[in-house]
Amino acid sequence: MRKRHWEHHRTDRIGWLRAAVLGANDGIVSTASLILGVAAAHADRSGIVVAGVAALVAGAMSMAAGEYVSVHSQADSEKADLDREREELQTDSAAEHRELALIYERRGLDKALAKEVSKQLMAYDALGAHARDELGITDTQSARPIQAALASAASFAVGAVLPLLVAIVAPVSSLIWTVSATSLVFLASLGAVAARTGGAPIGPSTVRVTFWGALAMAVTAGVGALFGVAA
């Protein structure tokens, strides 16, 4: 008896991977940048830690709320399209058959085969066929607001806690350089892991994430040093 062949595609990970990488990247960059800005303004360790904790909590909540609202808007649009498609299937099924057959013709099937495929797929699951092939809505890429919000908040918190822990244990005299260096290592590691998980080239992803993180931290530290007042 032949074994069933299962294929695992990385597109299944797109939804949660995007939210997780975005959240962790923002957590590292925003928290490290705030810590560096406050440290550059000559704050003591307690002020730096308080700022880092505030950045972690506020950032995680902001990421969750923003991601939920954004993805929910996508979900609302998908639902509206599906409702309209469902109504069209009920009121003009023949036109929907022709529309689906034309889609398959454009993908390379001959006219007769396209009509037969359209007929069989619509007999099996008409709305599902139109959702997938006309609207581009699939189970793996459909909007999931709660999943995206939780992934963003959790990943932001994980990313933010890394530079925060460094700020807690690093000597105040070298805190700026220590937080900067370790945060760049964290960002490079995140870029590599994200690329590896998504099946993309590791080098470009690592460089891209590290470069923009370094730029954000440098600008924030510069602002803190410019407007900070020595104690």
C-alpha positions in Angstrom: 0.0 0.0 0.0 1.4 3.4 -1.0 2.0 5.9 1.7 0.2 9.1 1.4 2.5 12.0 0.3 2.2 15.0 2.6 3.8 18.3 1.6 4.5 21.1 4.0 4.6 24.5 2.5 6.0 27.7 4.1 3.0 29.7 3.0 1.1 28.1 5.9 3.3 30.2 8.2 2.8 33.6 6.5 0.1 34.9 8.9 1.7 34.2 12.2 5.3 34.6 11.0 4.8 38.1 9.7 3.1 39.2 13.0 5.8 37.5 15.1 8.8 38.9 13.3 7.3 42.4 13.2 6.5 42.2 16.9 9.9 40.9 18.0 11.7 43.4 15.7 9.7 46.3 17.1 10.2 45.1 20.6 13.9 45.0 20.3 14.3 48.3 18.3 11.8 50.5 20.2 12.8 49.3 23.7 16.6 49.5 23.0 16.2 52.9 21.3 14.2 54.3 24.2 16.8 52.9 26.7 19.6 54.4 24.7 17.9 57.7 24.4 17.2 57.9 28.1 20.7 56.7 29.0 22.2 59.2 26.6 20.3 61.9 28.5 22.3 60.9 31.6 19.5 59.3 33.5 20.3 56.9 36.3 19.7 53.1 36.1 16.3 53.3 37.8 15.0 55.8 35.3 16.4 53.8 32.4 14.8 50.6 33.7 11.4 52.3 34.3 11.5 53.7 30.7 12.3 50.2 29.4 9.5 48.6 31.3 7.1 51.3 30.2 8.2 50.7 26.6 7.6 47.0 26.9 4.1 47.2 28.3 2.9 50.1 26.2 4.5 48.6 23.0 2.9 45.2 23.6 -0.5 46.6 24.1 -0.1 49.0 21.1 1.0 46.2 18.9 -1.9 43.9 19.9 -4.5 46.7 19.4 -3.0 47.9 16.1 -2.6 44.4 14.7 -6.2 43.4 15.8 -7.7 46.5 14.2 -5.7 46.2 11.0 -6.3 42.4 10.5 -9.9 42.8 11.5 -10.4 45.3 8.7 -9.0 42.7 6.3 -11.4 40.1 7.8 -14.4 42.5 7.4 -13.4 43.0 3.7 -13.1 39.3 3.1 -16.5 38.7 4.7 -18.1 41.4 2.6 -16.7 39.8 -0.6 -17.8 36.4 0.5 -21.3 37.6 1.3 -21.6 39.3 -2.1 -20.3 36.1 -3.8 -22.8 34.0 -1.9 -25.6 36.3 -3.1 -24.4 36.1 -6.7 -24.3 32.4 -6.6 -27.9 32.3 -5.5 -29.2 34.9 -8.0 -27.2 34.1 -11.1 -25.5 30.7 -10.8 -25.0 30.4 -14.6 -22.9 33.6 -14.7 -20.8 32.4 -11.8 -20.2 29.1 -13.7 -19.0 31.1 -16.7 -16.9 33.4 -14.6 -15.1 30.5 -12.9 -14.6 28.7 -16.2 -13.0 31.8 -17.7 -10.6 32.0 -14.8 -9.4 28.4 -15.5 -9.1 29.2 -19.2 -6.8 32.1 -18.5 -4.7 29.7 -16.4 -4.2 27.4 -19.4 -7.1 24.9 -19.5 -8.9 24.5 -22.8 -12.5 25.7 -22.9 -14.2 22.4 -22.5 -12.1 21.3 -19.7 -12.4 24.6 -17.9 -16.2 24.3 -18.1 -16.1 20.8 -16.7 -13.7 21.8 -13.8 -15.9 24.7 -13.0 -19.0 22.5 -13.0 -17.5 19.9 -10.7 -15.9 22.3 -8.3 -19.1 24.3 -7.9 -21.1 21.1 -7.4 -18.7 20.2 -4.6 -18.2 23.7 -3.0 -19.3 26.6 -5.1 -18.5 29.4 -2.6 -15.1 27.8 -1.7 -14.2 27.6 -5.3 -15.0 31.2 -6.0 -13.3 32.3 -2.7 -10.1 30.6 -3.6 -9.9 31.1 -7.4 -11.7 34.4 -7.9 -11.1 36.3 -4.6 -7.8 34.7 -3.6 -9.1 33.9 -0.1 -7.7 30.6 1.3 -7.6 29.0 4.7 -3.9 29.5 5.1 -3.9 33.2 4.2 -7.3 34.4 5.5 -7.3 37.1 8.2 -7.2 36.0 11.8 -7.4 39.1 14.0 -7.1 37.5 17.4 -4.2 35.2 16.4 -2.3 38.1 14.8 -2.9 40.4 17.9 -1.7 37.7 20.4 1.3 36.8 18.2 2.3 40.5 17.9 1.9 41.3 21.6 3.8 38.2 22.7 6.6 38.6 20.2 6.9 42.3 21.1 7.3 41.5 24.7 9.9 38.8 24.1 11.8 41.2 21.9 11.5 44.1 24.3 12.6 42.1 27.4 16.0 41.3 25.8 17.5 44.8 25.8 15.7 45.5 29.1 17.5 42.6 30.8 20.8 43.9 29.4 20.1 47.4 30.8 19.4 45.9 34.2 22.7 43.9 34.5 25.1 46.0 32.4 27.4 48.5 34.2 26.0 52.0 33.9 29.3 53.3 32.5 29.1 51.1 29.5 25.4 50.6 29.3 24.9 52.5 26.0 27.5 50.4 24.2 26.5 47.1 25.8 22.8 47.6 24.9 23.7 48.7 21.4 25.9 45.8 20.7 23.7 43.1 22.2 20.6 44.6 20.5 22.3 44.4 17.1 23.1 40.7 17.8 19.5 40.1 18.8 18.3 41.8 15.6 20.7 39.8 13.4 19.6 36.6 15.1 16.0 37.5 14.5 16.6 38.2 10.9 18.4 34.9 10.4 15.7 32.9 12.2 12.9 34.6 10.3 14.6 34.0 7.0 15.3 30.4 7.9 11.7 29.8 9.0 10.2 31.4 5.9 12.7 29.8 3.5 14.3 33.0 2.4 18.0 33.8 2.0 19.5 34.4 5.4 22.1 37.0 4.5 19.9 39.8 3.0 17.3 39.4 5.8 19.9 39.6 8.5 21.5 42.7 7.0 18.2 44.4 6.4 16.9 43.9 10.0 20.2 44.9 11.6 20.8 48.0 9.4 17.4 49.6 10.1 17.6 48.6 13.8 21.0 50.2 14.1 19.8 53.4 12.4 16.8 53.7 14.7 18.9 53.3 17.8 21.6 55.7 16.6 19.0 58.4 15.9 17.3 58.0 19.2 20.5 58.0 21.2 21.6 61.1 19.3 18.3 62.9 20.2 18.8 61.9 23.9 22.4 63.1 23.9 21.3 66.4 22.2 18.5 67.3 24.6 19.7 65.5 27.7 20.9 67.5 30.7 23.8 66.1 32.8 22.9 65.5 36.4 
